[in-house]
């Protein structure tokens, strides 16, 4: 039996920006142990694991399609910063920031793993990502979301001070069975 080819999924993309640091403050969630650690030279296999665990249900595919050299050049760039969330000793999510230029920081990726959902840490962790983004004193922080992301992603970004600045349409080609198998072999 021939493998099924994936069908491209249409996406509606919203680009957002914020021009001032968040005013919100949230306490660390109670009854769970959390740690946030920056990972300056994150191993490629660990990054791919985080990316897949966080992004599989939201159809994140771009970084999984990069070869080792492309991925290393991207995530180990001086302009790039990856920070990992641990909950009760286990990886639970990550955020990735890109200093596009001295005036702009982009929140490239943000998300939690399945086991960390529903613990009340999503808003707190996003706030930590935004505090980190504003440490460089940019003029603005930007991000994008789309209709395949968490249903409340756009609302959450707006709650913390982002404003939509543009929309566009595109498509995402899900991973094929062959790509999933190749990815599994990399782990």
Legacy VTK file of the C-alpha trace (Angstrom):
# vtk DataFile Version 3.0
C-alpha trace
ASCII
DATASET POLYDATA
POINTS 187 float
0.000 0.000 0.000
1.379 3.401 -0.993
1.822 6.001 1.703
-0.766 8.742 1.737
0.538 12.138 0.704
-0.329 14.877 3.185
-2.760 17.551 2.073
-1.778 21.195 2.535
-3.753 22.937 5.265
-4.884 26.511 4.630
-3.846 28.964 7.350
-4.875 32.478 8.264
-1.808 34.192 9.755
-1.972 37.159 12.118
1.143 39.255 12.764
1.150 41.063 16.102
3.368 43.572 17.832
3.677 45.226 21.204
5.454 48.528 21.739
5.729 48.551 25.540
6.654 45.903 28.115
3.749 44.085 29.754
2.320 45.701 32.850
0.969 42.412 34.175
2.555 40.478 36.996
1.673 36.912 37.840
2.929 34.737 40.703
4.559 31.395 40.058
1.789 28.786 40.045
1.423 27.010 43.387
1.872 23.313 44.139
4.217 22.672 41.199
7.955 23.077 40.935
9.057 25.148 37.952
12.426 26.094 36.533
13.194 28.189 33.476
16.619 27.714 31.930
18.174 29.351 28.900
19.814 26.773 26.592
22.531 28.640 24.631
23.992 25.617 22.794
20.943 23.357 22.914
21.654 19.937 21.375
19.822 19.488 18.073
18.075 16.281 19.194
16.757 17.973 22.353
15.558 20.984 20.356
13.776 18.717 17.855
12.196 16.823 20.750
10.902 20.051 22.329
9.719 21.413 18.978
7.852 18.206 18.139
6.356 17.749 21.611
5.118 21.329 21.776
4.227 21.849 18.132
2.866 18.539 16.811
-0.794 19.331 17.513
-0.378 22.838 16.053
1.295 21.594 12.846
4.752 23.046 13.481
6.906 21.540 10.745
9.488 24.052 9.485
12.328 23.295 11.893
11.780 19.540 11.548
12.437 19.822 7.824
15.833 21.468 8.361
18.964 19.342 8.129
21.464 19.425 10.999
23.566 22.216 9.478
20.575 24.477 8.768
19.068 23.884 12.188
22.354 24.446 14.026
23.008 27.680 12.103
19.510 28.906 12.996
19.181 27.975 16.650
22.820 28.532 17.643
22.959 31.980 16.054
23.982 34.797 18.415
20.682 36.514 17.565
18.643 33.499 18.688
17.757 32.535 22.269
15.989 29.373 23.454
14.640 29.001 26.982
13.198 25.759 28.351
10.492 25.397 31.003
10.722 22.467 33.404
7.790 21.409 35.562
8.352 18.970 38.409
11.757 18.112 36.933
10.677 17.348 33.353
10.785 19.511 30.207
7.367 21.133 29.816
7.718 23.784 27.095
9.966 26.397 25.578
10.140 29.806 23.998
12.452 31.063 21.316
13.385 34.695 20.730
15.138 36.254 17.750
16.793 39.667 17.972
15.853 40.707 14.429
17.709 44.005 14.810
18.478 46.390 17.680
14.873 47.639 17.604
12.912 44.400 17.266
12.707 41.097 19.126
10.556 38.353 17.645
8.871 35.675 19.723
9.476 32.886 17.195
8.068 29.940 19.161
6.194 29.626 22.416
4.318 26.681 23.829
3.756 23.991 26.405
3.869 20.225 26.151
0.686 18.240 26.572
1.423 17.236 30.194
1.831 20.906 31.203
-1.518 22.045 29.832
-4.211 22.725 32.399
-1.746 23.410 35.237
-2.327 27.160 35.161
1.178 28.000 33.933
0.540 29.142 30.339
-0.074 32.817 31.114
2.748 32.891 33.656
5.188 31.298 31.181
4.198 33.697 28.386
4.826 36.589 30.754
8.322 35.185 31.464
8.954 35.031 27.693
7.867 38.652 27.305
10.022 39.812 30.233
12.956 38.097 28.528
12.142 39.694 25.153
12.062 43.188 26.689
15.438 42.759 28.473
17.192 43.945 25.298
15.144 47.204 25.412
13.763 46.904 21.869
11.258 49.355 20.397
8.856 46.485 19.796
8.306 42.760 20.250
6.586 40.931 17.405
5.070 37.491 16.920
2.736 35.625 14.597
-0.033 33.161 15.218
-2.452 31.361 12.936
-5.758 29.570 13.009
-4.018 26.188 13.525
-2.453 27.358 16.824
-4.197 27.021 20.180
-7.729 28.444 19.832
-7.018 31.085 22.492
-3.507 32.048 21.292
-4.558 35.294 19.601
-6.686 36.315 22.600
-3.832 35.521 25.005
-1.312 37.588 23.033
-3.729 40.514 22.970
-4.375 40.182 26.711
-0.655 40.767 27.309
-0.406 43.849 25.099
0.075 42.641 21.524
-1.967 44.288 18.760
-2.665 42.729 15.372
-0.864 44.662 12.623
-1.482 42.497 9.550
-3.027 39.285 8.312
-2.199 37.000 5.434
-3.076 33.601 4.065
-0.829 30.647 3.460
-0.664 26.909 3.788
1.188 24.328 5.834
2.077 20.921 4.462
1.902 18.417 7.343
4.751 15.956 7.766
4.534 12.889 5.555
4.863 9.380 6.945
8.398 9.244 5.503
9.307 12.528 7.229
7.888 11.294 10.542
9.913 8.091 10.230
13.087 10.043 9.407
12.438 12.304 12.385
11.967 9.297 14.687
15.320 7.926 13.490
17.035 11.215 14.396
15.930 10.879 18.002
LINES 1 188
187 0 1 2 3 4 5 6 7 8 9 10 11 12 13 14 15 16 17 18 19 20 21 22 23 24 25 26 27 28 29 30 31 32 33 34 35 36 37 38 39 40 41 42 43 44 45 46 47 48 49 50 51 52 53 54 55 56 57 58 59 60 61 62 63 64 65 66 67 68 69 70 71 72 73 74 75 76 77 78 79 80 81 82 83 84 85 86 87 88 89 90 91 92 93 94 95 96 97 98 99 100 101 102 103 104 105 106 107 108 109 110 111 112 113 114 115 116 117 118 119 120 121 122 123 124 125 126 127 128 129 130 131 132 133 134 135 136 137 138 139 140 141 142 143 144 145 146 147 148 149 150 151 152 153 154 155 156 157 158 159 160 161 162 163 164 165 166 167 168 169 170 171 172 173 174 175 176 177 178 179 180 181 182 183 184 185 186
